[in-house]
Structure formats: structure tokens, C-alpha cells
Amino acid sequence: MTLHCRSGSNLEVMGMLQGKTIDDTFVVLDAFPLPVEGTETRVNAQAEAYEYMVDFVQSSKSVGRREYVIGWYHSHPGYGCWMSGIDCSTQTLNQQYTEPFVAIVLDPVRTCIAEKVDIGAFRTYPHGYMPSDKQSKYQTIPLHKVEDFGAHANRYYSLGLSLFKSGLDAAFFDLLLGEYWISVLSRTSMQMNRAFLKGQIYDLAK
């Protein structure tokens, strides 16, 4: 998911999550990208993306994959993990028609700066439900996103999240690190994220 989100650069990208539920826990076992790109403010899932998703799920079933679609993910490049108004509407619609369903948001820019995956998992409240208090987790948000951030905090809630990997995953990541260790060691976060840091300084000056 992070690699896919990073490949979108400053555009939002989107994909689907496959897995299962155990009691009240979502277990995400796989993910696949959708051929969708969005602007900074919205992810536009076109008809071809839905066709692609249906074909992918049917192909998975035909080869014996037992996981089903349990959610979606998308990127917030440079502005943190939270739900915008459009994200909330999309998630509410999904929960209404395809429960159980979860939304995951990743920030690929902050992931590269911190060298730790910046990720959040969310669900929306039912229509008419009013939580007792809004979420108040502090984040540094770019000025052009401040108005949307927090405006819909009473429509969704975050889930506890833990990451795990299988033996195959571990071997895969070890191979990647061994194969590309030179580029990993020579990578400079400051250079890769120059535009993001410049934007933060500009916001502070404003």
C-alpha cells in the first residue's frame, strides 16, 4: 500500500483491501491498487475502476483465494491520516451496502520523512449518531487543508491498528533490502521531500 501511495506523488491514489474479520477485528491480508488518481481534495473512483475491482475479485475467487473485500485505502500525500468530508461520505456508503468495511489512510510523504509508516484506520458512525466528544489528536496540517480537517470529526472514529508479517513477508522484505541496500542507504529524506518541507515553512510564515 505504501509503495502504491508513494508512486502517486502528490496525487491521491486508491486501492482495495482483502482479508477477513475475526469477531470485531479486521484482518487485512492483501491489497490491490485501483487505476484511479485524484486531486489533492478528492479521490475520483471512475467506472473503469469498479470494473477492474470486480474483475480482480472474480479472478481471485477463480484461483482459490478465500479473502473477500473488507475495505479500501487511499493516500493523503503530505497532510496526515484523517477523513475528509468526501472520505466520510464514501465510507458511509460502503458501510451501508457492503458491511463489514474499513477505511485506511496512508501518508506516503510523512512515511518517507519519519521512515515509519504513517497510517490510520477509520469507520464512520451511523446516520444521526452524535459522539460525546470530537477526536482531538494533534497533527500539523497544511493551510489549504485546515478547513476540512476536523470539520467532519464527529462523523468518524479511528480504530486501533497493529502490523504483522508472515514468514514469506519477512523473506520478501529481507530480499528487497539486500537487493537495494545501496539505494536505501544513500537515500536522503530531505532531498526526497523538499517540496513538503518547503510547504511547511511557507505555512509557518503565513
C-alpha positions in Angstrom: 0.0 0.0 0.0 2.8 2.4 0.9 4.7 1.8 -2.3 1.5 2.4 -4.3 0.7 5.6 -2.4 4.3 6.8 -2.9 4.0 6.2 -6.7 1.1 8.6 -6.9 3.5 11.5 -5.9 1.2 14.5 -5.0 -1.9 12.9 -6.3 -4.2 10.8 -4.2 -4.4 7.1 -5.2 -6.8 4.4 -4.1 -7.0 0.6 -3.7 -9.0 -2.1 -2.1 -8.3 -4.3 0.9 -8.8 -8.1 1.0 -9.0 -10.2 4.2 -11.4 -11.4 6.8 -13.0 -10.4 10.1 -12.5 -12.2 13.4 -15.0 -11.1 16.0 -14.7 -7.3 15.9 -11.3 -7.2 14.3 -10.5 -6.6 10.6 -7.6 -8.7 9.4 -6.2 -7.2 6.2 -4.2 -9.9 4.3 -3.7 -8.3 0.9 -4.4 -5.2 -1.0 -4.6 -4.3 -4.7 -4.4 -0.8 -6.4 -7.2 0.6 -8.5 -6.5 2.5 -11.7 -7.6 5.8 -10.1 -5.9 9.1 -9.5 -7.5 12.0 -7.6 -6.7 15.6 -6.9 -5.5 16.8 -3.5 -9.1 17.1 -2.3 -10.8 14.1 -3.6 -10.4 10.6 -5.0 -12.5 10.1 -8.1 -13.3 6.4 -8.5 -14.4 6.1 -12.1 -16.5 3.3 -13.7 -13.4 1.6 -15.0 -12.0 1.3 -11.5 -15.2 -0.5 -10.4 -14.9 -2.8 -13.4 -11.3 -3.5 -12.6 -12.2 -4.3 -8.9 -15.0 -6.7 -9.9 -12.7 -8.5 -12.4 -9.9 -8.7 -9.8 -12.2 -10.2 -7.1 -13.6 -12.7 -9.6 -10.1 -13.7 -10.7 -9.1 -14.1 -7.1 -12.0 -16.5 -6.5 -11.3 -18.5 -9.6 -7.8 -19.3 -8.3 -9.0 -20.3 -4.9 -8.3 -17.1 -2.9 -10.7 -17.1 0.1 -10.2 -13.5 1.2 -13.0 -11.1 0.4 -13.0 -7.3 0.0 -13.2 -5.8 3.5 -12.3 -2.2 2.8 -10.4 0.5 0.9 -7.3 2.6 1.2 -6.2 5.9 -0.2 -3.4 8.3 0.2 -3.1 11.8 1.8 0.3 12.9 0.4 1.7 15.3 3.0 -1.3 16.1 5.1 -1.7 13.2 7.5 -4.1 10.4 8.3 -7.7 11.6 8.8 -11.0 11.6 7.0 -12.2 14.4 4.7 -15.9 15.0 4.0 -15.7 13.1 0.8 -13.9 10.2 2.5 -16.6 10.1 5.2 -19.4 10.0 2.5 -17.6 7.2 0.6 -17.1 5.2 3.8 -20.6 5.6 5.0 -22.0 4.4 1.6 -19.7 1.4 1.7 -20.7 0.5 5.3 -24.4 0.9 4.3 -24.1 -1.6 1.4 -21.0 -3.8 1.9 -20.5 -4.3 5.6 -18.1 -5.1 7.2 -15.9 -2.4 5.7 -12.9 -0.3 6.9 -11.1 2.7 5.5 -7.3 3.0 5.7 -5.5 6.3 5.0 -1.7 6.5 4.4 0.6 9.5 4.1 3.5 8.4 1.9 5.3 11.7 2.3 5.4 11.6 6.1 6.2 7.9 5.9 9.4 8.7 4.0 10.4 11.5 6.3 9.8 9.5 9.5 10.9 6.2 8.0 7.9 4.7 9.7 4.5 4.0 8.1 2.1 6.9 8.7 -1.2 5.0 8.7 -4.7 5.3 10.2 -7.8 3.0 10.1 -11.3 4.5 10.3 -15.0 3.8 10.3 -18.0 6.2 10.2 -20.8 6.5 12.7 -24.4 5.6 11.7 -26.6 8.4 10.5 -28.0 10.5 13.3 -25.4 9.3 15.9 -23.6 12.1 17.8 -20.5 11.2 19.7 -20.0 12.7 23.1 -16.7 14.4 22.1 -14.8 15.1 18.9 -11.4 13.5 18.2 -8.7 15.9 19.1 -5.5 14.2 18.0 -3.0 17.0 17.1 -1.5 17.0 13.6 0.4 19.6 11.6 -1.9 20.2 8.6 -1.1 22.4 5.6 -3.1 25.6 5.4 -5.1 24.6 2.4 -6.4 21.5 4.4 -7.1 23.2 7.7 -10.7 24.0 6.9 -11.6 20.3 6.1 -9.5 18.8 8.9 -11.7 18.4 12.0 -14.8 19.6 10.2 -16.1 16.1 10.0 -14.5 14.6 13.1 -18.0 13.9 14.6 -18.8 11.6 11.6 -16.0 9.0 12.1 -13.8 7.3 14.6 -10.3 5.7 14.4 -9.6 2.1 15.1 -6.6 0.5 17.0 -4.1 -0.7 14.5 -1.2 -3.2 14.6 1.0 -4.5 11.8 2.1 -8.1 11.3 4.1 -10.0 8.7 4.3 -13.7 7.8 7.5 -15.7 7.2 7.0 -15.1 3.5 6.7 -11.3 4.0 9.9 -11.3 6.2 11.8 -13.2 3.4 10.5 -10.8 0.8 11.5 -7.7 2.7 14.9 -9.1 3.5 15.4 -9.8 -0.2 14.3 -6.2 -1.1 16.7 -4.7 1.5 19.6 -7.0 0.3 18.9 -6.2 -3.4 18.5 -2.5 -3.0 20.6 -1.7 0.1 22.8 0.8 -1.8 19.8 3.0 -2.8 18.3 2.6 0.7 21.5 3.7 2.4 22.1 6.6 0.0 18.5 7.9 0.2 18.2 11.4 1.7 14.8 12.1 3.2 15.5 15.9 2.9 16.0 15.7 -0.8 13.1 13.4 -1.5 10.6 15.6 0.4 12.0 19.0 -0.4 8.5 20.3 -1.7 6.8 19.1 1.5 9.3 20.8 3.8 9.2 24.0 1.8 5.4 24.0 2.0 5.6 23.5 5.8 7.9 26.5 6.2 5.6 28.6 3.9 2.6 27.7 6.1 4.5 28.7 9.3 5.5 32.0 7.7 1.8 32.7 6.8 
